[in-house]
Amino acid sequence: MKIVFIRHGKPDLPELGKLQANELHQWIKAYNAASLDTAQQPPKQAVELTKQCNVVVCSNLRRSIESAKLLGIRGIYCIDAIFREVELPYCNIRSPKLSATVWFVLFRILWFMGYSNHSDSKSTVKQRAAIAAGMLQY
């Protein structure tokens, strides 16, 4: 069995300026609810790769399902939250305004170091990954 992971397309969201740490959660909510940017087309290599797939699974997020359709997938075998990417942690403190990229990198590093406020812990993510892997075995 060959398993291929393809990341979703670009969500239809406005560019972020600088923000405080306590503003990040609003962006995360918008990101999770966003549809795809309709101006984009998937890479030809991704389209060709998905043509070789016997089974396609997606997370339950709109951008994941829309990405599969954009790639030409006609039937999604399973749509489940278990296949979602790891949520970005955040905190509700006032802070200096920094670029979104700085916050994303900082909070992802903190997550790897064990900080998981408002997101799944590493141990929970590992358990979820094991369950997802079990679902892929058929």
C-alpha positions in Angstrom: 0.0 0.0 0.0 1.2 3.5 -0.9 0.0 6.5 1.2 0.2 10.0 -0.3 -0.3 13.1 1.7 -1.3 16.2 -0.2 -1.8 19.5 1.6 -4.9 21.5 0.9 -4.9 24.5 -1.4 -4.6 28.1 -0.4 -7.5 29.3 1.8 -9.5 32.4 0.7 -8.3 34.7 3.5 -7.1 38.3 3.5 -3.4 38.8 4.1 -2.6 39.3 7.7 -0.8 42.3 9.0 0.8 42.5 12.4 -1.2 41.2 15.3 -1.0 40.6 19.0 -0.9 37.1 20.4 -4.4 37.4 21.8 -5.7 38.2 18.2 -4.4 34.9 16.8 -7.4 32.8 17.8 -9.8 34.8 15.7 -7.6 34.2 12.6 -7.4 30.5 13.5 -11.2 30.3 13.6 -11.4 32.1 10.2 -8.8 29.8 8.7 -10.6 26.7 9.8 -13.9 28.0 8.3 -12.4 29.3 5.1 -13.1 27.9 1.6 -10.4 27.8 -1.0 -9.1 30.7 -3.0 -11.0 30.2 -6.3 -8.2 31.8 -8.4 -5.8 28.9 -7.8 -5.3 25.7 -9.7 -3.6 22.6 -8.2 -0.2 21.6 -9.5 -0.4 19.2 -12.5 1.9 16.8 -10.5 -0.7 16.7 -7.7 -3.6 16.0 -10.1 -1.6 13.2 -11.8 -0.7 11.7 -8.4 -4.3 11.7 -7.2 -5.4 9.9 -10.4 -3.3 6.9 -9.2 -5.0 6.8 -5.8 -7.6 4.0 -5.1 -8.9 5.6 -1.9 -9.1 9.2 -0.8 -9.7 10.4 2.7 -10.0 14.0 3.9 -10.4 16.0 7.1 -13.8 17.5 7.7 -12.6 21.0 7.0 -14.0 22.8 4.0 -10.6 23.5 2.5 -9.7 19.8 2.6 -12.9 18.6 0.9 -12.8 21.4 -1.7 -9.1 20.6 -2.4 -10.1 17.0 -3.2 -12.7 18.2 -5.6 -10.3 20.6 -7.2 -7.9 17.7 -7.8 -10.7 15.9 -9.7 -11.6 13.4 -7.0 -15.1 12.2 -7.6 -15.6 10.0 -4.5 -14.1 10.6 -1.1 -14.0 7.3 0.8 -13.9 8.9 4.3 -14.3 12.5 5.7 -13.3 12.6 9.3 -11.9 15.2 11.8 -9.2 12.6 12.7 -7.3 13.6 9.5 -7.1 17.3 10.5 -3.7 19.0 10.7 -2.5 19.8 14.2 -4.1 23.0 15.5 -1.8 25.9 16.3 -1.8 26.7 20.1 -2.3 30.3 21.1 -2.6 32.4 24.3 -4.8 35.2 25.4 -2.2 37.7 26.5 -1.6 41.2 25.2 1.8 41.4 23.4 3.7 43.5 20.9 2.3 43.2 17.4 4.3 40.8 15.3 3.8 39.4 11.8 1.6 36.4 11.6 4.5 34.3 10.3 6.5 35.1 13.5 3.5 34.0 15.7 3.0 30.8 13.6 6.6 29.8 13.9 6.9 30.7 17.6 3.7 28.9 18.6 4.6 25.8 16.5 8.0 25.6 18.2 6.3 26.1 21.6 4.0 23.2 20.7 6.9 20.9 19.9 8.3 21.9 23.3 5.0 20.9 25.0 2.9 24.1 25.0 -0.6 23.1 23.8 -2.9 25.8 25.1 -6.2 25.7 23.0 -4.8 22.8 20.9 -4.2 19.1 21.2 -1.1 18.0 23.2 1.7 16.0 21.4 0.5 12.8 23.1 -3.1 13.4 22.0 -1.9 14.0 18.4 0.2 10.8 18.5 -2.9 8.9 19.7 -5.0 10.5 17.0 -2.3 9.6 14.3 -2.4 6.0 15.5 -6.2 5.9 15.2 -6.0 7.5 11.7 -3.3 5.0 10.6 -5.6 2.2 11.7 -8.4 3.6 9.7 -6.2 3.6 6.6 -5.5 -0.1 6.9 -8.2 -2.1 5.1 
